[in-house]
Amino acid sequence: MSVYPNSVNSMQLFTPATGEKVTYTIYNLSDQSIAAGMVKGNAIHIADLKATAYLNKIDDDKQIVPKKFIKK
């Protein structure tokens, strides 16, 4: 599983994860959860995040995959 683009200039981060109940949790570099929700249409809305590095954990009911990304 991946996230793209990386680094992100836009308002959305995309993942190929599919399913009805794919969720995400975004953490800052201090390991604090700062955003969470359902993946809709393979997209995660990140417009409100500040420019820095993050860890995104995607849960597709089969596995939880941590992926780093950078918001520019």
N, C-alpha and C positions, 0 to 999 in steps of 0.2 A: 504494500500500500504506500502511496506517496502523496505529497501535497505539492501543488504548483500554482503559479510560478513561485520561485524562491530565488531571489528576493521579490517582495511584493510592493508594487507601486499603486495598485488599484484598491478597490473597496471590497474585493472578494478573493478568497483563497479557495482553490479547487482540489478535490480529492476524487479518485475513481471509486471510492467506497460506495456500495449500493446496498439497498435494503430499506425496509420501512422504518427501522428504529436505529439508524446510525447516529450516534451522538458524538459530540466533541467537548473537550475542556481545554482551555488555553491557560497556560501558566506563564508568569513572568520569570525573570532570572533568579528571583528570590524564592521560587517554588510556591508562589501564591496563586490560587485560582482567580483569574480575572474575568473570564467569560466562559459560558457553557450554553449548549443548546443542541438542537437537532440539525443534522446536515440536510439541507433542502435543495434538491436538484443538483447534487454534487458540489454545492457551494457553501462556504462559511463566510458570513458577513464580518468584516474586520475593519470597517471604516473608522470606528471609534477608538481603535488602538493607536498608541503613540509609536513613533519610529524607534524601534529597538528589536532585539532578538526575543523570540518566544519559543515555548515548547507546546505543541498541540498534541493531545492524546485523543485518538479517534477509536471509538468502540463500535464495532459492527456486530455485536452479539456473539462473535466467534473468537475475537481477539481484541486486545487493546494495543494499539500501535502508537508509540511516541515518535513525533517528527518535529524537528526544529525548523523554524522559518524566521526570516528577517522582514520586518515591515519598514519600508523606506519612507 
